[in-house]
Amino acid sequence: PLVTGVQTCALPICSCRMVLNQDGSIQLQTGETEIGQGCDTAFAQMAADAVGIPVSDVHVVTAQDTDVTPFGTGAYASRQTYVGGFAIAQTGALLKERILKYACELTRQMPALLDIVDGRIIRRTDGRVLMTLGELATEALYSLSHSEHLTAESTYQIKNNAYSFGCSFAEVEVDIPLCKVKLLKLINVHDCGKLINPQLAEAQVHGGMSMAIGYGMSEELKFDPKTGRPLNNNLLDYKLSTMMDHPHLEAQFVENAEPTNPYGTKTTRPRGRGLPPQGPAPARAQPDNPAPHCRARTPPLHRAPAPSSPPRRSSSIVFPVAWLFASFWPQYNALRAKNEAKRPALHTKTSRFEPGCFSNSGHGSSPPTSRRLRTQGWW
């Protein structure tokens, strides 16, 4: 079989670039890519916290272009929130330092006395608002004495690793004679550090559980053993799970902050933590199954596995065949005796053996005789 994989040749790094716009908002670029998991939203929240502005004032450049985007090792292994947080926190601190340094020239205040809160330059001692970030950016761009475009860019190399933990609880209903499993309830509990966005985390876990339901209950890619071609490479024959196949899904979190990350976050693995539902279903089915050769050992669990005991398989086929043969044997003998009694009439001239009686046109009306039955091989 063809095996593919990803192996990095060095420690992962993440680069980030922040630009202060004229209206006081910032533009964020990073090498970590949005692929639908919601990392752009998490990055915007991180950048807003690092600089001290509202989330609505952070504009994330989603369309990554390697010609202009800072370098990143890629979107894989559910690592972007953890890895990207280092570079965003470092770059945000640099941009904030440069903003406050320029604000010192305008306000004649010491840098240690200034801070950025909710997009405003304030004085720490009494909380007085000195100016907005938009006013500072406009002055920095159009100043006649000291004009400067305030930006920051940095790269962070990750030398730590964080592990997330989770467990799954499934309530299933097992039909032992038919080897069918029905999922009634599924609960996932995660320890993925501090949640940056609880709604996105819950949605990601729900997506992982949905994938696991399909993998464990219905999805199966079949191949022709002679040619190796897929036999069900379409969404009609490849059975995906639908809303009708989903039971009550519940996701819970234990927020145990990760000390190595500036935001206390770990990774959220929807696939790694979503796949365990494949385990509880067969585990629940196996102990109650009295026939060891019929245990469900591999997903999907949508059909009964082939028994490994030849005698049971042969007996299950011989019994219905013998029953059918014994049931129809009297009728067979009666029909044969009736046709044998009519055999002398075949040698007379009035035996109605016309050529047209068995034609496809349907004009013939005479029933088939015993000789005709024997000629066509009907018995």
N, C-alpha and C positions, 0 to 999 in steps of 0.2 A: 504494500500500500504506500501511497504517496504521503510523506510526512513533511510538514512545514513548521517553522518556528521562528522566534525572534530571540536573538542573543546579542546584547550590547557588548561592545568591546572595551568599555570604560564605565566609570561611575556616571549616572545620569546627571545632566545639567539642565537648567531652565533659564532663559533670558527674558527680560522684560524691558519695555520702553514706555515711558509716560511723558506726555506733552501737555503743558498748561495752555488751554485755549483762551481767547480774548474775553469770553464771557465768564471765566472762572471755572469752567468745566475742564476735565482732563480726558485725554485720548489714550487708551491703553492698548498696547500690542504685546503679545506673548507668543512663544513658539508652541505652546500647548493649544491644541485645536478642538473646537466645538464639533462634536459628531452626533449631537442630539441628546447627550446626557445632562445638559444644563450647566456645563462648567463656566460658560460666559457669565451667567448670573452670579455664580459663586465668586468668580474673579472680580466682578464689579463690586460685590459686597466687601471683599478683602481690600481692594484699592481704596474704596471710600473710607474704610476704617483706618487704613494706613496714613492717608493724607489728611483726613478730617473734613470730608465734604459729604453731601447727601449722595445716596446711591444713584439717584436720577441724573446726577452731574457727571457720571462716569460713562464714557462711550467706548465700548469694546469693539475693536476692529475684528469682526468675525471672519471675513473673507481673507484667509491667510495666503500670502504670496511669498514664496521663498526668496524672491528678489529683494523684498523690503522688510520682511518679518524677522525679528530676532530668532536666533537658533533655539530649537528645542528638540529633544530626542524622540518625540512622537506621542501619539495618543494610544496607549495600550496599558493593560494590567491594572485598570482602575486606579491610576496613580496621579492623575492630573491635579486634583484638588490638593493633595499632599505636597507634590513636587512644586506646583505653581505657586503655592503659598509662600515658599521661601523667597523666590525672586520678586514677587509682588510686594511683600513686606520690606525687603531690602531696597527696592527701587522707590517705593512710596516714602520711605524714611529719607532717602537722598533728595527727592523732589520737595518734600516738606522742609528740609533744612535750607534748601536754596530759596524757597519762597520766604521763609522767615528771615533769612539773611538780607534779602532785598527789602523786606518790610522794615527792617531796622533803619535803612537809609531814609525811608519816608516818614517814619514815626519818631525817630530819634530815641528809640527804646532799646534796652539790652536784649539780645536774643533769648536769654534765659527767661525773660519776663513775657514773651509772646507765645501764642499758641493759635492753632487753627481749629475752630469748632463750628461744625455745620456750615462750612463755606465762608466763615468770617474770621478776620484777624482780631483776636481779643488780647487783653492784658490779663495775665494770670492772677495778679494781686486782687483785683476787684471785679474781674469779668467784663470790663468795659469793652464794647465793640469799637475798634479803631477804624476799620474799613472792611469792605467785602473783598472776597478773592477776585471778583470780576473787576473791581476798581483797581486793584493792584496789578492785575494782568494787563489791563489797558494802559496804565501808566508805564509799565515795563516795556511795552511794545512801542509806545509813541513818545517816550521821554526825550527831551532835548539834551539832557545831561548824561544819562546812563540808560541806554536802551538795551534790553536783553530778552531773548526768548528763553523762558524757563522750561527746561526739559531735564530728564534723568533716564539713564539706561544702565543696567547692570546684569551680571550673570552670577548665578548661584550654583555651586556643585554640591549635590546631595551626598553626604557621607553617612547618613543615618538611615534607618529603615523602621517602619512602624507596621505592626501586624494587627489586623482587625479580627474579631472573633464573632461567632454567631451560632445559633442553633435553630432547628426547625421542629415544629410539632404538627403532626398530621393526624386527623381523625378520618378513618377510612371505613368503608363497608365492603366486605369481601364475599362474593358468591363463589363458594368452593367448588360446586359441581361444574359451573361454567367457567371457572378461573377468571372472573371479572372483578375489577376493583373500581369502586366509586369513591371519589374524594369528597368528603363532607365538610371539612374545615381545615384551614392551613394557617399556622402562625409562625412568623419569623421574628427572632429577637437578635439584635445586633449591638455590638460594642465597636463603634467606628469613630470614637473620639468625639470632640465637640462638633455639633451639627452646625454647619454654615447656613444651610437652607433646609429646614426640616421637611418642607413639602416636597422638594426635589429628592431628598433622601428616601422618603416614603414611596414616592412614585417609582424610583429606581428599584427598590426592593419588590414592589408590586410587579414591575416588569420582569424581574428575575423569577418570581414565583410563577408568573404566566408562562415563561419559557420552560420552566421545569415541569409544569403540568403537561405541556405538549411533548417534551422529550420523554417523560415517564409514562404517559398514558396513550398516546396516539401516533406520534411522529415516527416514521420508519422509512428510511431511504433504501429501496430495494434495487438490486443489480442483477443483470443477466449473468449467470455463472459461466456461460460460454464466451460471450463477447465483452463482458464487463460494462456494458452500457446501463445507465439508470433506467428503470422501468416506470418510475412514478415521478419524473422530474417536472411536475406541473402541480399547481395548487388545487386541482380537482382530485387527483389520486393521492397526493401527499397531504395527509389529514392534519391540518392545523387545529388547535383548540380554539373554541369560540366562547362567547359570553355564556352560552348554555352549559359549557363544560367547567366553568369556574365556580368553585364554592365560595364560602365566606373567607376572604383574605384579610389578614391582620398583620401589621408590621409594628414592632415596638423597638425602642432604642434605649441603651444604657450609655449615657454620655460620660465616658471616662477620658478626660483630656489627655492628649499625647504631649509629653514634655519636650520632645525634640522638635515639634512644629510650632511656629510662632502663633498660629491660630488654634492649636490644640487638636487639629483634625487628623484622622487616619484615612484609610481607604474604605470605600463602600463597594463591595463586590456583589453586584446583583446576580451574576452567574454562579460564582463560587458559593455564595450563601443561598442562592435560589435553587441549586441543584439537589440539596438534601431531601426535598420531597420525594425524589425517586427512591430514597432509602426506606422511609417509614411505610410506604405502601407494600412493597414485597416483604418487608420485615413483619408487617402485620398479617400478611397472607400466609407466610410460610409456617409459623408455629401451629396454626389452626388447620393446616392441610394434612389429612391423614395419609395421603399418597406422596411419598418423597419424590417419585419420578415425575410428578406433575408440578413441582414447585416452580414458581416464577423467579428465575434467576437473572434475567436480563430484560431491560426495558426495550420497547414499550410493553405495557401490560394490557393492551387492548384485545388480545386474543389468547386462547389457550395454548400453552406450549406443547410441542410434540412429545408424547410419552417416550421414555427411553426403554420401556420394557416391551419387547416384541410380542410375548403372549397376550398381554392386555390389548395391544393394538389389533392383533389378528382376531381375537375373540369378539371385539367390538364390531368387526366387519362381518364375520361369519354368522353371527346371531341374526341380524336383520335379513341376510340373504336366505338363510334356512327357513326363517319364518315366512317370507314371501313365497318360497317354493312350496312349503307345506300348505299354505292358504289357497294357492291357485291350482294345485295338482288335481283336485276333484273336477273343477270346471274344465281343465284341460282334457281329462279323460272323457268327460261327457261330450265335449265338442268333437273329439276324435271319433267316438262311437257313432255319433250322428252322421258325420261325413262318410264313414265306412258303410253305413246302411244305404246311402244314396249312390254308391259306386256302380251297381248294375245299370242304372239309367244313363250312364255315360256312353254305352255302346249302341243306344237307339238313335234313330234319326231325329227325334224330337228333344234332343239333349240341350238345345238352346246354347250351343257353343259358337255364337256368332263372333266374327272378328271385331265388330264395333262395340261390344259390350264393355270392354276395358279400355277404350280409347280415351284420350285426354279431352275429347269434345264433350263427353258426358251424355251422349245420346243413348247409350246402352242402358238397359234397365234390369238385365238379368243378373242375379247375384253370382259370385264366383263359385265354381264347382270344385270338387275335391281334386280333380286332375289339374285344374288351373292353379289351385293352391300349391300342389306338388311341383308343377312346372316352374312357378315363380319362386319356389324355395321358401314358402311360408311355414313349413314344418319339415 
